[in-house]
Amino acid sequence: MVKIVVPRINNVSVVGRLVDDAGLHGDTLVTFRIAIPNRYRDREGNWKDDPTFINVQTGFVKLMDRLKKGAAVYVEGSLRQSEWTDKEGNRRASYYIRADKIQVLTRETEDVEIVGDE
């Protein structure tokens, strides 16, 4: 039997807009939710929007003042899963991106700030 080695790759890169202002949990955990646009044509040829919403977690506290509702961001990181049991005893899971790099694309000034490994 041939042994197949599967590479361990978990990279996610998305561009979206914040649906709410970012929140700070503790001193170092920043969380926010983004809408990732998905456009397609229906059978009649009309454009339809079907955004994907996903939560993002990061430690880049210095970006808090720029992570506001409506801001466009580029997010790069890994896909993570959070599991819990609800009040009825059902197992639940949600997915989020643990961001290693964030670029705020909405400019307040001419400066563009890239945070992460470079």
C-alpha positions as CSV (number, residue, x, y, z in Angstrom):
1,M,0.0,0.0,0.0
2,V,1.3,3.5,-0.9
3,K,1.5,5.9,2.0
4,I,0.3,9.4,1.0
5,V,1.5,12.3,3.0
6,V,-1.0,15.1,3.0
7,P,0.4,18.6,3.5
8,R,-0.8,20.6,6.5
9,I,-2.0,23.8,4.9
10,N,-4.6,26.0,6.6
11,N,-4.4,29.4,4.9
12,V,-7.3,31.8,4.4
13,S,-7.2,35.1,2.5
14,V,-10.4,37.2,2.2
15,V,-11.5,40.7,1.5
16,G,-14.7,42.0,3.1
17,R,-16.4,44.8,5.1
18,L,-16.9,45.0,8.8
19,V,-20.6,44.6,9.7
20,D,-20.0,46.2,13.2
21,D,-17.2,48.0,15.0
22,A,-14.5,45.7,16.4
23,G,-14.7,44.7,20.0
24,L,-11.9,44.2,22.5
25,H,-12.0,41.2,24.8
26,G,-9.5,41.4,27.7
27,D,-6.3,43.3,26.8
28,T,-5.2,41.6,23.6
29,L,-8.1,39.9,21.8
30,V,-9.8,41.9,19.0
31,T,-12.9,40.4,17.4
32,F,-15.0,41.5,14.5
33,R,-17.3,40.1,11.8
34,I,-16.9,40.7,8.1
35,A,-19.2,40.3,5.1
36,I,-17.4,38.7,2.1
37,P,-19.1,39.6,-1.1
38,N,-20.4,36.9,-3.5
39,R,-22.1,38.1,-6.7
40,Y,-23.7,35.9,-9.2
41,R,-26.2,36.0,-12.0
42,D,-29.5,34.2,-11.6
43,R,-31.3,32.4,-14.3
44,E,-32.8,35.6,-15.6
45,G,-29.4,37.2,-15.9
46,N,-29.9,39.6,-12.9
47,W,-27.0,40.2,-10.5
48,K,-27.6,38.8,-7.0
49,D,-25.6,39.4,-3.8
50,D,-25.1,36.5,-1.4
51,P,-22.5,37.6,1.1
52,T,-20.7,35.1,3.4
53,F,-20.3,36.3,7.0
54,I,-17.4,35.2,9.2
55,N,-15.9,36.2,12.5
56,V,-12.3,37.2,12.8
57,Q,-10.0,37.1,15.9
58,T,-6.7,38.8,16.2
59,G,-4.2,40.4,18.6
60,F,-3.7,43.6,16.6
61,V,-5.1,46.0,19.3
62,K,-3.5,49.0,17.6
63,L,-5.9,48.7,14.7
64,M,-9.0,49.0,17.0
65,D,-9.6,52.7,16.0
66,R,-9.7,51.8,12.3
67,L,-11.8,48.6,12.5
68,K,-15.2,50.4,12.3
69,K,-18.4,49.3,10.7
70,G,-18.2,49.5,6.9
71,A,-14.4,49.5,6.7
72,A,-13.0,47.3,4.0
73,V,-10.3,44.9,5.2
74,Y,-7.9,42.3,3.8
75,V,-7.6,39.4,6.3
76,E,-5.0,36.6,6.1
77,G,-4.8,33.8,8.6
78,S,-6.0,30.3,9.5
79,L,-9.5,28.8,9.7
80,R,-10.4,27.7,13.3
81,Q,-13.3,26.0,14.9
82,S,-15.0,26.7,18.2
83,E,-17.2,24.0,19.8
84,W,-19.6,24.1,22.7
85,T,-22.8,22.4,24.0
86,D,-25.9,24.5,24.0
87,K,-28.6,24.7,26.8
88,E,-30.5,21.7,25.3
89,G,-27.3,19.6,25.3
90,N,-26.7,19.8,21.5
91,R,-23.1,20.1,20.3
92,R,-22.6,23.2,18.3
93,A,-19.7,24.5,16.3
94,S,-18.8,27.8,14.6
95,Y,-15.9,28.8,12.4
96,Y,-13.7,31.9,12.5
97,I,-10.5,33.2,11.0
98,R,-7.5,33.7,13.4
99,A,-5.8,36.6,11.6
100,D,-2.1,36.8,11.2
101,K,-2.2,39.8,8.8
102,I,-4.8,42.6,8.4
103,Q,-4.7,45.4,6.0
104,V,-7.3,48.1,6.4
105,L,-8.3,49.1,2.8
106,T,-10.5,52.0,3.7
107,R,-8.3,55.1,3.9
108,E,-8.9,57.8,6.4
109,T,-5.6,59.4,5.3
110,E,-3.1,58.6,2.6
111,D,-1.3,56.2,4.9
112,V,-1.9,52.5,4.4
113,E,-1.1,50.3,7.4
114,I,-0.2,46.6,7.0
115,V,0.1,44.6,10.2
116,G,1.4,41.1,10.5
117,D,4.4,39.0,9.4
118,E,6.2,40.5,6.4
